[in-house]
Amino acid sequence: MTLRSHLMAAAALLGLVAPAWAAEPPALALTRQWAGPDGGWDFSSFDPVRGRLYVARTDGVTALDAASGQVTDHLLTASRTHAAVPINGGEEILVTVTSSGSAIIANATTGALRASLPTGKKPDAAMVEPATGLAMVFDNAGGGVTLIDPRTARAVGAIATPGALESPAADGSGRVFVNVEDLAEVVVLDAPARRVVAHYPLPGCESPSGLAYAPGPKLLVSACANHKALVLAADTGALVATLEIGGRPDWAGYDARTGQVLIPTGEDGLVNLIAVFAKGAEVTARVAGHVGSRSGAIDPASGRLFLPSAEFTPNPGGRPTPIPGSFKILALDPSR
């Protein structure tokens, strides 16, 4: 069965109209870039309310106003930040800080600190869970999940789960899925009940990092360090497909406009476009991103993909070293 046939069948099964691109999936092309300060980076997030991109950096948070192109090099300063996510309608951001084992809440315009809250030893990814409105901070050193009420800026609980927690994804109804890097599994959380409800193994997946949830077919796409992406049924954990991708991925994102999952791979500088449908998934294209770009964020309104990157000096056997003065944020826009 062809990809078009899969998409048409999936649409019919779900009572939906198949996307107009069912015969030819949309691609992405580099359209803009903005320079930023030197230093490493981790997760990015896009605030659709204010049209701002936040990039967690080794020494703080860099912000980009997508409409004006204005870059704020250091919205706030902190050592070894890993995620910066908008909260409270975009008025504030929550930032995970590994150096202090904390999450800080700051004004999204001025960077002024409102609160600093203790978390696990190595807070990494973070998200706001839609059903409860709670912010969730995921520890990458076995410390489980810290639950934070963003309105009161207080920690209100925790969910214990072992392992190095990486990227999360939510279904919008209270279920949260999290890749566990050292255990090669997805742990499933019930956010309202504040407990673990399942563990889904990721067979043949090394160091799972990025994770995306596709709501239509209810599929999870997990990016693995060994050039693979595993596709699981979100309800059961059943393995649906194993796909070939590039090396050094660190993020996966779902584009609701196209029904695609996007996985940038830093080793080859490509973005893997994965179509997901009722009973499977397929890599439909690999488009040019940038070598070293392995995480990003999507503007849900336009489908624009933001990729932080830099030029690098090769480092055989280790991570490449960014060249001073070369950090930039790339914008890839739908080309059709």
C-alpha positions, -999 to +999 in steps of 0.1 A: +000+000+000+013+034-009+016+063+015-013+081-002-034+049+002-024+047+039-034+083+045-067+080+027-076+048+046-066+065+079-088+095+072-117+073+063-113+053+095-111+084+116-139+102+098-115+129+086-106+145+053-072+134+042-047+162+040-043+179+007-007+168+005-016+131+008-001+125-027+031+145-020+041+154+016+051+190+023+088+198+026+107+224+045+133+249+033+157+273+050+143+309+048+159+329+075+186+329+102+194+351+132+228+354+150+231+348+187+256+346+215+283+319+218+276+289+240+259+255+240+221+249+240+196+223+248+158+224+244+138+252+227+102+261+230+079+284+210+052+305+226+023+309+200+006+336+221+035+360+220+053+346+189+086+341+209+112+314+208+131+305+239+164+286+237+179+272+269+217+279+269+247+269+289+247+304+305+210+314+305+181+318+280+182+334+246+148+348+232+138+355+196+108+376+186+097+358+155+078+388+140+105+415+145+136+393+144+148+408+176+172+385+195+176+390+233+210+373+239+205+368+276+169+372+287+182+358+320+215+344+332+218+310+348+243+282+346+235+251+326+199+256+317+182+228+298+146+239+291+127+272+290+089+269+286+062+296+285+037+296+314+008+317+326-003+328+292+032+336+281+037+362+308+064+341+324+088+313+316+098+283+336+135+274+332+153+242+344+187+248+359+210+218+364+238+236+382+214+243+412+190+214+408+161+239+405+134+254+383+132+291+382+102+312+372+109+345+355+092+373+337+092+365+300+099+402+290+124+413+315+138+381+328+131+393+364+131+363+388+099+355+406+108+321+422+134+294+424+121+259+433+141+228+442+137+198+418+156+166+413+194+167+410+195+171+372+163+188+359+162+185+321+130+187+301+099+205+312+064+210+299+029+223+310+004+194+311-028+206+295-054+187+316-041+198+350-023+230+341+007+219+361+042+224+350+062+191+350+100+190+354+118+158+344+149+147+362+177+131+341+194+115+371+167+093+386+148+120+405+114+115+389+091+144+381+085+176+401+050+191+398+047+229+399+017+251+400+027+279+377+002+304+391+013+302+427+050+294+418+050+265+442+060+228+440+028+208+447+040+172+444+062+147+427+059+114+407+086+089+415+100+070+386+135+056+380+159+064+352+172+093+332+141+110+320+144+127+286+117+143+264+080+142+273+048+143+252+012+147+263-021+135+249-040+165+262-062+143+284-039+137+313-016+110+299+021+120+297+047+099+280+084+102+288+115+087+272+138+070+297+173+073+283+191+047+302+163+021+304+152+022+268+116+026+276+087+051+276+072+056+310+035+065+310+022+089+337-014+097+348-010+134+355-043+140+374-036+109+396+001+117+399+013+082+393+030+059+369+006+037+349+027+018+324+062+011+311+066+006+273+098-011+262+117+003+232+133-028+217+165-021+198+165+016+207+197+031+222+195+062+244+160+074+234+158+112+235+132+130+214+095+120+217+064+131+198+028+122+201+005+121+171-031+125+184-050+113+153-036+078+151-025+079+188+011+070+180+043+078+198+075+084+178+107+080+198+141+091+184+170+068+192+208+074+192+214+044+169+199+058+137+164+046+145+130+060+153+105+036+170+068+041+166+045+028+193+008+026+199+002+051+227-027+031+242-008-002+245+029+004+238+028-021+209+056-016+184+041-003+151+072+005+131+110+009+132+123+036+109+158+046+098+169+081+106+202+100+110+225+100+140+226+124+170+189+132+174+178+150+206+142+161+199+111+151+180+081+174+173+046+170+159+033+194+133-005+194+136-009+213+103+006+184+083+003+154+106+040+149+104+067+142+130+099+161+126+133+148+138+165+168+132+196+147+133+228+166+141+252+140+126+241+145+090+224+179+092+191+167+080+155+169+092+136+136+090+099+141+080+078+112+092+041+108+082+020+089+107-012+072+099-037+048+115-015+017+114+020+028+106+045+055+099+069+063+071+099+086+065+086+106+035+116+130+031+149+142+045+154+179+041+185+200+047+188+214+082+223+220+096+250+198+110+249+200+147+212+209+148+195+182+169+167+200+187+141+226+177+106+240+181+076+244+158+054+274+154+020+256+153+003+284+132+028+285+103+046+252+106+079+270+108+107+249+123+133+267+144+167+251+147+195+264+169+229+256+155+265+267+150+295+259+129+317+232+144+353+221+147+354+183+143+362+163+174+368+126+165+354+104+192+336+132+210+311+160+205+321+186+179+332+220+193+312+251+183+333+278+165+332+311+184+309+337+167+289+311+147+258+304+168+226+311+150+189+302+149+176+289+116+141+290+103+128+263+080+094+271+064+070+249+045+079+251+008+046+239-005 
